[in-house]
Amino acid sequence: MTAAMSLVRKRVYLTYPTELIKQPLVCEMYDRLHVRFNLRTASVSEEIAIVGLELEGEDERVQAAMSFFRERGVRVEAIELDVLEG
């Protein structure tokens, strides 16, 4: 990443359906896309999991990370406005 590129931080809730709760999707996303994440909160039961993540990286990669989750059946919802760093 060059100094000219700006990082974005996006805070999202991921809502996992029952069949995906035990899947290591956050780790898989990092392995594939190298988008940094900070686990902010999580609530997991046998029926549903809700995970609050802060994603950080180049905008294209952060968008790809959100698509990664959506393509696998996880609902992705923004928590608040994006934060830009320069």
Protein Blocks (a to p, Z undefined) as FASTA:
>chain_A
ZZklccddddddddddfklmmpcfklmmmmmnopacddfbdcddfkbccddddddddfkl
mmmmmmmmmmnopacddfbdcdddZZ
